[in-house]
Amino acid sequence: MEGLEVISRQPPAKVSRHGTPLLFLHGAYAAAWCWDEHFLPYFAERGYAAHALSVSGHGGSPGREHLDSFGIDHYVKDVVEVVAQLPAPPVLVGHSMGGMVAQKYLEGHEAAGLVLMSSVPPQGLWAAALGLAFQKPGLMSDLNSLLGGGRVALDTLREAMFAQPVGVEDLKRWYRRLQPESHRAIWDMTLFNLPLKSRMRLPPLLVLGAEHDSLIPSSQVAMTARHYGVDAEIFPGMGHGMMLERDWAQVAGRIYDWLGEQGL
């Protein structure tokens, strides 16, 4: 789709550059902005060209008026379009829904590496959704309201995303950026368009999760890791919004170290 929003941060001139670019993929209800708060500057300062895509209908990308027409395959096409403009295959860093998009991308395309952060598991959202409905029915109801464009209380964002203290002004700023999500994409992730490992070209893989994640519990993160034959790494005391939590730098630091371990 023409005119996709991509936020890019380049390394300073004095910093030695890495050859592998990073492409960050956001979760549901969000857009590229969530990566530009901390992660894009962090990795640019350490020599990586860091890019964050807003998939169709999100952030500054076109298509909001027909958001529900977009499925996960549409979001994958957005990634293909952006990757084609990069000088080398990137490391994909996908959060939540973005992790599912990254997994589906790998069914037909190659990446230098894959980092899954609190990602929708390859088995789909249904188990996490069922658990949330039983354990936190109020939060589940609010998320369904937001899905269709309704407004929810500020505390809903806090409960869904954060386990650590978060400033009220930051919370308000991020709240104003929340948006509806595609019903079609949610159903794709729940049951109807799940990734098949047999089709995937698996690169080096890092699977990360958060101890107090209300949306993708650590048990689901562990299931993802087992599926791909790696170990899950769970950050204590953190919630779903790992890139915005108070201790976001611990997560970024682990990714940075892993990139070095992989020679990326």
MOLINBEL-V352643 format. One record per run of one state. SS is the DSSP state (~ for helix, > for strand, _ for the rest). FROM is the first residue (numbers start at 1). TO is the last residue. If there is no record, write none. Layout:
SS&FROM&TO + SS&FROM&TO
This chain:
_&1&4 + >&5&9 + _&10&21 + >&22&25 + _&26&32 + ~&33&36 + _&37&38 + ~&39&45 + _&46&49 + >&50&54 + _&55&63 + ~&64&69 + _&70&71 + ~&72&83 + _&84&90 + >&91&95 + _&96&96 + ~&97&105 + _&106&112 + >&113&117 + _&118&125 + ~&126&135 + _&136&136 + ~&137&147 + _&148&153 + ~&154&161 + _&162&167 + ~&168&177 + _&178&182 + ~&183&192 + _&193&196 + ~&197&199 + _&200&203 + >&204&210 + _&211&217 + ~&218&228 + _&229&231 + >&232&235 + _&236&247 + ~&248&261 + _&262&264
